[in-house]
Amino acid sequence: MLKLDMLTPLAPYPPHAGGTAHMFHAARELSRFFDLALYALADAPAAVQWGPMRRWCREVAAFARSQPSALSPQPFALPQPFALLDPPAVRQDRSPQLAAFLRERWQVAPPPFVQLEWTTMAQYAPLAHQFGARVICTAHNVAFLAQLRRARQERDLRLRVRRWLGAFSLWQYELRALRQCDLVVVHGQQDGVALRRWLPKTPVVYVPSGVDLAQWPVLERTHTAANVLFVGSYSHPPNVEGAIWLAREVWPLVRQARPDARLTLAGRSPTPAI
């Protein structure tokens, strides 16, 4: 089988959030068709749990993150003069340890394909190209679009200015980094529309994220109570925004039609607003 190396900003196991669940299932499926290796960033690399991923992959390894405040030099030859102005989340995922490890590995046995998870990892595309790999980036979220939505909704003037500056920083990074990829996969149709507009020469495809339903209990009764369950990790701001919008804007309309309807917001790290 052809080799494929997958680079992730966090370990996919255990799959307790949307992003980790997607990477977990994607790795399992990719291992059926490719000789897969997975390299992840972590705050405590030695404590990373891999679970069944050790069976699916020829190699798994975790590497320390950089400090987000560290204005370190470019360790893997990013072709732009403004890397030091990148957002903290991007600088945090700029790991010299991972870059050095990949250089050593790829000099001996370069993979034909490298898959990058999340746009913060798109900064590794030039390094992969140096060794002749084709690069796919899965853009779980297009961060500058999410930041723009938050900026437009922010009422505090100082925070609004910070949001707009953050959106601009993310915009300049994501467009520059994704342009280096051979294919960009998005999970949202609006993200795809925006990237095709800004990156007309970069192939962008929309592939909805999914899981194997055989692993989950399926409700088979056709007549059920009027219950709606919203599940999300509320450390992710778009999930907070979506839950509040559902509860405040949509749910009153549902209750008008179905007074017995019940909404449950479930998930980790609920904010005071939730």
C-alpha positions as a LaTeX table, in Angstrom:
\begin{tabular}{lrrr}
\hline
Residue & $x$ (\AA) & $y$ (\AA) & $z$ (\AA) \\
\hline
Met1 & 0.00 & 0.00 & 0.00 \\
Leu2 & 1.04 & 3.61 & $-0.56$ \\
Lys3 & 2.28 & 5.48 & 2.49 \\
Leu4 & 0.31 & 8.35 & 3.97 \\
Asp5 & 1.50 & 10.45 & 6.91 \\
Met6 & $-1.16$ & 12.24 & 8.93 \\
Leu7 & $-0.22$ & 15.31 & 11.02 \\
Thr8 & $-2.64$ & 16.46 & 13.71 \\
Pro9 & $-2.60$ & 19.34 & 16.25 \\
Leu10 & $-3.89$ & 17.00 & 18.99 \\
Ala11 & $-4.14$ & 13.28 & 19.56 \\
Pro12 & $-7.31$ & 11.75 & 18.06 \\
Tyr13 & $-7.81$ & 9.38 & 20.99 \\
Pro14 & $-9.97$ & 9.35 & 23.00 \\
Pro15 & $-12.49$ & 10.81 & 20.51 \\
His16 & $-14.39$ & 13.00 & 22.99 \\
Ala17 & $-15.03$ & 15.99 & 20.73 \\
Gly18 & $-16.11$ & 16.60 & 17.17 \\
Gly19 & $-12.61$ & 17.21 & 15.81 \\
Thr20 & $-11.00$ & 14.25 & 17.55 \\
Ala21 & $-13.92$ & 11.99 & 16.60 \\
His22 & $-13.51$ & 12.94 & 12.94 \\
Met23 & $-9.75$ & 12.31 & 12.98 \\
Phe24 & $-10.23$ & 9.02 & 14.84 \\
His25 & $-12.72$ & 7.67 & 12.29 \\
Ala26 & $-10.77$ & 9.12 & 9.36 \\
Ala27 & $-7.59$ & 7.39 & 10.53 \\
Arg28 & $-9.39$ & 4.10 & 10.89 \\
Glu29 & $-10.77$ & 4.28 & 7.35 \\
Leu30 & $-7.53$ & 5.55 & 5.81 \\
Ser31 & $-5.65$ & 2.63 & 7.37 \\
Arg32 & $-7.72$ & 0.31 & 5.20 \\
Phe33 & $-6.27$ & 1.81 & 2.02 \\
Phe34 & $-2.90$ & 3.30 & 3.04 \\
Asp35 & 0.14 & 2.40 & 5.08 \\
Leu36 & $-0.68$ & 5.06 & 7.66 \\
Ala37 & 1.51 & 6.91 & 10.16 \\
Leu38 & 0.10 & 9.49 & 12.56 \\
Tyr39 & 2.09 & 12.25 & 14.25 \\
Ala40 & 0.35 & 14.52 & 16.77 \\
Leu41 & 1.16 & 17.54 & 18.89 \\
Ala42 & 0.45 & 17.44 & 22.62 \\
Asp43 & 1.04 & 19.39 & 25.80 \\
Ala44 & 2.35 & 16.20 & 27.45 \\
Pro45 & 3.56 & 13.87 & 24.68 \\
Ala46 & 4.54 & 11.04 & 27.04 \\
Ala47 & 0.99 & 10.90 & 28.45 \\
Val48 & $-0.79$ & 10.55 & 25.09 \\
Gln49 & $-3.06$ & 7.53 & 24.81 \\
Trp50 & $-3.36$ & 5.90 & 21.41 \\
Gly51 & $-5.88$ & 3.12 & 21.99 \\
Pro52 & $-6.62$ & 1.15 & 18.79 \\
Met53 & $-4.61$ & 3.58 & 16.67 \\
Arg54 & $-1.47$ & 1.56 & 17.36 \\
Arg55 & $-3.10$ & $-1.31$ & 15.44 \\
Trp56 & $-4.17$ & 0.88 & 12.54 \\
Cys57 & $-0.91$ & 2.78 & 12.01 \\
Arg58 & 2.61 & 1.65 & 11.19 \\
Glu59 & 3.81 & 4.38 & 13.57 \\
Val60 & 2.31 & 6.85 & 16.06 \\
Ala61 & 4.22 & 9.57 & 17.89 \\
Ala62 & 3.49 & 12.76 & 19.82 \\
Phe63 & 5.59 & 15.92 & 20.00 \\
Ala64 & 5.62 & 18.94 & 22.29 \\
Arg65 & 3.84 & 22.10 & 21.29 \\
Ser66 & 5.62 & 25.40 & 20.99 \\
Gln67 & 4.75 & 28.20 & 23.37 \\
Pro68 & 2.17 & 30.48 & 21.65 \\
Ser69 & 4.04 & 33.58 & 22.79 \\
Ala70 & 7.37 & 32.41 & 21.46 \\
Leu71 & 8.33 & 34.35 & 18.34 \\
Ser72 & 10.60 & 31.57 & 17.18 \\
Pro73 & 12.25 & 31.57 & 13.76 \\
Gln74 & 10.70 & 29.51 & 11.02 \\
Pro75 & 11.95 & 25.95 & 11.59 \\
Phe76 & 10.66 & 24.47 & 8.39 \\
Ala77 & 11.09 & 27.12 & 5.73 \\
Leu78 & 7.65 & 28.67 & 5.47 \\
Pro79 & 7.86 & 30.79 & 2.29 \\
Gln80 & 6.57 & 34.10 & 3.62 \\
Pro81 & 8.00 & 37.13 & 5.42 \\
Phe82 & 5.14 & 37.57 & 7.92 \\
Ala83 & 5.23 & 34.27 & 9.87 \\
Leu84 & 6.04 & 36.09 & 13.12 \\
Leu85 & 2.71 & 37.91 & 12.80 \\
Asp86 & 0.70 & 34.67 & 12.64 \\
Pro87 & $-1.98$ & 34.08 & 15.29 \\
Pro88 & $-0.92$ & 32.46 & 18.59 \\
Ala89 & $-2.73$ & 29.21 & 17.72 \\
Val90 & $-0.63$ & 28.91 & 14.57 \\
Arg91 & 2.66 & 29.65 & 16.33 \\
Gln92 & 1.73 & 27.14 & 19.03 \\
Asp93 & 1.48 & 24.38 & 16.43 \\
Arg94 & 4.85 & 25.31 & 14.90 \\
Ser95 & 6.81 & 22.54 & 16.57 \\
Pro96 & 10.56 & 22.39 & 15.87 \\
Gln97 & 10.63 & 18.88 & 17.37 \\
Leu98 & 8.03 & 17.59 & 14.92 \\
Ala99 & 9.72 & 19.38 & 12.00 \\
Ala100 & 13.12 & 17.86 & 12.82 \\
Phe101 & 11.58 & 14.40 & 13.20 \\
Leu102 & 9.80 & 14.66 & 9.85 \\
Arg103 & 12.94 & 15.80 & 8.07 \\
Glu104 & 14.83 & 12.79 & 9.39 \\
Arg105 & 12.03 & 10.37 & 8.51 \\
Trp106 & 11.26 & 11.81 & 5.10 \\
Gln107 & 14.90 & 11.95 & 3.99 \\
Val108 & 14.98 & 8.16 & 4.32 \\
Ala109 & 11.45 & 7.22 & 3.24 \\
Pro110 & 9.34 & 10.12 & 1.96 \\
Pro111 & 5.58 & 9.40 & 1.74 \\
Pro112 & 3.72 & 10.21 & $-1.48$ \\
Phe113 & 0.87 & 11.78 & 0.52 \\
Val114 & 0.71 & 13.93 & 3.64 \\
Gln115 & $-2.62$ & 14.78 & 5.26 \\
Leu116 & $-2.82$ & 17.80 & 7.56 \\
Glu117 & $-5.68$ & 18.17 & 10.04 \\
Trp118 & $-6.95$ & 21.71 & 10.82 \\
Thr119 & $-5.68$ & 24.83 & 9.11 \\
Thr120 & $-3.02$ & 25.47 & 11.77 \\
Met121 & $-1.16$ & 22.43 & 10.42 \\
Ala122 & $-1.23$ & 23.74 & 6.84 \\
Gln123 & 2.04 & 25.52 & 7.67 \\
Tyr124 & 3.72 & 22.10 & 7.26 \\
Ala125 & 2.77 & 21.87 & 3.58 \\
Pro126 & 6.01 & 23.47 & 2.27 \\
Leu127 & 8.06 & 20.96 & 4.26 \\
Ala128 & 6.10 & 18.06 & 2.77 \\
His129 & 6.57 & 19.49 & $-0.72$ \\
Gln130 & 10.32 & 19.59 & $-0.20$ \\
Phe131 & 10.20 & 15.79 & $-0.13$ \\
Gly132 & 7.87 & 15.45 & $-3.11$ \\
Ala133 & 4.63 & 14.68 & $-1.23$ \\
Arg134 & 1.16 & 15.70 & $-2.33$ \\
Val135 & $-0.56$ & 17.56 & 0.49 \\
Ile136 & $-4.19$ & 17.38 & 1.61 \\
Cys137 & $-5.47$ & 19.69 & 4.35 \\
Thr138 & $-8.72$ & 19.01 & 6.18 \\
Ala139 & $-10.03$ & 22.43 & 7.21 \\
His140 & $-12.29$ & 21.42 & 10.09 \\
Asn141 & $-13.14$ & 25.10 & 10.47 \\
Val142 & $-12.05$ & 28.09 & 8.44 \\
Ala143 & $-10.97$ & 30.12 & 11.45 \\
Phe144 & $-11.07$ & 33.60 & 9.92 \\
Leu145 & $-14.74$ & 33.16 & 9.02 \\
Ala146 & $-15.61$ & 32.12 & 12.57 \\
Gln147 & $-13.70$ & 35.10 & 13.94 \\
Leu148 & $-15.49$ & 37.44 & 11.55 \\
Arg149 & $-18.86$ & 36.20 & 12.82 \\
Arg150 & $-17.75$ & 36.80 & 16.39 \\
Ala151 & $-16.50$ & 40.29 & 15.52 \\
Arg152 & $-19.82$ & 41.26 & 13.93 \\
Gln153 & $-21.76$ & 40.02 & 16.98 \\
Glu154 & $-19.48$ & 41.61 & 19.59 \\
Arg155 & $-20.99$ & 44.68 & 21.30 \\
Asp156 & $-17.99$ & 45.73 & 23.36 \\
Leu157 & $-15.94$ & 48.11 & 21.19 \\
Arg158 & $-12.54$ & 47.01 & 22.50 \\
Leu159 & $-13.35$ & 43.34 & 22.05 \\
Arg160 & $-14.77$ & 44.03 & 18.62 \\
Val161 & $-11.50$ & 45.66 & 17.53 \\
Arg162 & $-9.56$ & 42.66 & 18.88 \\
Arg163 & $-11.87$ & 40.28 & 17.00 \\
Trp164 & $-11.38$ & 42.16 & 13.74 \\
Leu165 & $-7.60$ & 42.18 & 14.18 \\
Gly166 & $-7.69$ & 38.48 & 14.97 \\
Ala167 & $-9.82$ & 37.79 & 11.91 \\
Phe168 & $-7.35$ & 39.68 & 9.71 \\
Ser169 & $-4.41$ & 37.75 & 11.17 \\
Leu170 & $-6.19$ & 34.44 & 10.58 \\
Trp171 & $-7.23$ & 35.50 & 7.08 \\
Gln172 & $-3.70$ & 36.34 & 5.97 \\
Tyr173 & $-2.33$ & 33.12 & 7.47 \\
Glu174 & $-5.01$ & 30.71 & 6.24 \\
Leu175 & $-5.03$ & 31.98 & 2.67 \\
Arg176 & $-1.24$ & 31.91 & 2.50 \\
Ala177 & $-0.92$ & 28.45 & 4.06 \\
Leu178 & $-3.84$ & 26.75 & 2.28 \\
Arg179 & $-2.52$ & 28.01 & $-1.05$ \\
Gln180 & 0.45 & 25.70 & $-0.47$ \\
Cys181 & $-1.80$ & 22.61 & $-0.33$ \\
Asp182 & $-2.73$ & 20.43 & $-3.30$ \\
Leu183 & $-6.25$ & 19.80 & $-1.99$ \\
Val184 & $-8.37$ & 21.35 & 0.77 \\
Val185 & $-11.27$ & 19.42 & 2.30 \\
Val186 & $-13.97$ & 21.38 & 4.15 \\
His187 & $-16.81$ & 20.12 & 6.33 \\
Gly188 & $-19.05$ & 23.15 & 5.81 \\
Gln189 & $-20.52$ & 24.31 & 2.52 \\
Gln190 & $-20.10$ & 27.99 & 3.43 \\
Asp191 & $-16.44$ & 27.40 & 4.19 \\
Gly192 & $-16.07$ & 25.87 & 0.73 \\
Val193 & $-17.76$ & 28.83 & $-0.96$ \\
Ala194 & $-15.48$ & 31.29 & 0.84 \\
Leu195 & $-12.26$ & 29.41 & 0.09 \\
Arg196 & $-13.12$ & 28.96 & $-3.58$ \\
Arg197 & $-13.64$ & 32.71 & $-3.77$ \\
Trp198 & $-10.32$ & 33.58 & $-2.12$ \\
Leu199 & $-8.30$ & 30.65 & $-3.50$ \\
Pro200 & $-9.61$ & 30.11 & $-7.04$ \\
Lys201 & $-6.56$ & 28.05 & $-8.07$ \\
Thr202 & $-6.67$ & 25.69 & $-5.09$ \\
Pro203 & $-8.92$ & 22.60 & $-5.35$ \\
Val204 & $-11.49$ & 22.74 & $-2.53$ \\
Val205 & $-13.98$ & 19.92 & $-1.94$ \\
Tyr206 & $-16.88$ & 19.68 & 0.51 \\
Val207 & $-17.02$ & 16.37 & 2.38 \\
Pro208 & $-19.42$ & 16.18 & 5.36 \\
Ser209 & $-17.92$ & 14.70 & 8.50 \\
Gly210 & $-19.42$ & 11.39 & 9.58 \\
Val211 & $-19.14$ & 8.43 & 11.91 \\
Asp212 & $-19.86$ & 4.73 & 11.62 \\
Leu213 & $-23.42$ & 4.33 & 12.88 \\
Ala214 & $-22.79$ & 0.64 & 13.51 \\
Gln215 & $-20.83$ & 1.72 & 16.59 \\
Trp216 & $-23.68$ & 3.81 & 18.02 \\
Pro217 & $-27.14$ & 2.90 & 19.33 \\
Val218 & $-29.85$ & 3.81 & 16.82 \\
Leu219 & $-33.35$ & 4.74 & 17.94 \\
Glu220 & $-35.74$ & 2.50 & 16.04 \\
Arg221 & $-39.08$ & 3.64 & 17.47 \\
Thr222 & $-41.08$ & 5.71 & 14.99 \\
His223 & $-43.12$ & 7.57 & 17.65 \\
Thr224 & $-41.03$ & 9.38 & 20.22 \\
Ala225 & $-41.43$ & 12.31 & 22.58 \\
Ala226 & $-40.79$ & 15.82 & 21.30 \\
Asn227 & $-37.21$ & 15.94 & 22.56 \\
Val228 & $-34.25$ & 17.67 & 20.91 \\
Leu229 & $-30.68$ & 17.08 & 22.06 \\
Phe230 & $-27.86$ & 19.53 & 21.21 \\
Val231 & $-24.40$ & 18.11 & 21.94 \\
Gly232 & $-21.14$ & 20.03 & 21.73 \\
Ser233 & $-17.92$ & 20.97 & 23.49 \\
Tyr234 & $-18.52$ & 24.51 & 24.73 \\
Ser235 & $-14.83$ & 25.31 & 24.85 \\
His236 & $-15.35$ & 25.81 & 21.10 \\
Pro237 & $-16.97$ & 29.29 & 20.70 \\
Pro238 & $-19.05$ & 28.44 & 17.58 \\
Asn239 & $-20.77$ & 25.69 & 19.57 \\
Val240 & $-21.68$ & 28.23 & 22.25 \\
Glu241 & $-23.04$ & 30.61 & 19.62 \\
Gly242 & $-25.06$ & 27.86 & 17.95 \\
Ala243 & $-26.55$ & 26.58 & 21.21 \\
Ile244 & $-27.57$ & 30.05 & 22.39 \\
Trp245 & $-29.06$ & 30.90 & 19.00 \\
Leu246 & $-31.04$ & 27.66 & 19.04 \\
Ala247 & $-32.33$ & 28.24 & 22.57 \\
Arg248 & $-33.14$ & 31.94 & 22.23 \\
Glu249 & $-34.21$ & 32.35 & 18.61 \\
Val250 & $-35.44$ & 28.99 & 17.35 \\
Trp251 & $-36.81$ & 27.21 & 20.39 \\
Pro252 & $-39.60$ & 29.74 & 21.21 \\
Leu253 & $-40.97$ & 29.12 & 17.72 \\
Val254 & $-40.84$ & 25.36 & 18.28 \\
Arg255 & $-42.66$ & 25.70 & 21.59 \\
Gln256 & $-45.44$ & 27.66 & 19.92 \\
Ala257 & $-46.11$ & 24.69 & 17.65 \\
Arg258 & $-45.30$ & 22.00 & 20.25 \\
Pro259 & $-45.75$ & 23.19 & 23.85 \\
Asp260 & $-44.56$ & 19.78 & 25.09 \\
Ala261 & $-41.21$ & 20.06 & 23.28 \\
Arg262 & $-38.08$ & 19.79 & 25.41 \\
Leu263 & $-34.56$ & 20.99 & 24.52 \\
Thr264 & $-31.43$ & 19.64 & 26.23 \\
Leu265 & $-28.04$ & 21.31 & 25.84 \\
Ala266 & $-25.33$ & 18.79 & 26.69 \\
Gly267 & $-21.56$ & 18.84 & 26.52 \\
Arg268 & $-18.29$ & 19.67 & 28.20 \\
Ser269 & $-17.21$ & 23.04 & 29.64 \\
Pro270 & $-20.55$ & 24.90 & 29.57 \\
Thr271 & $-20.12$ & 28.67 & 29.76 \\
Pro272 & $-22.24$ & 30.84 & 32.09 \\
Ala273 & $-24.36$ & 31.81 & 29.06 \\
Ile274 & $-25.06$ & 28.12 & 28.34 \\
\hline
\end{tabular}
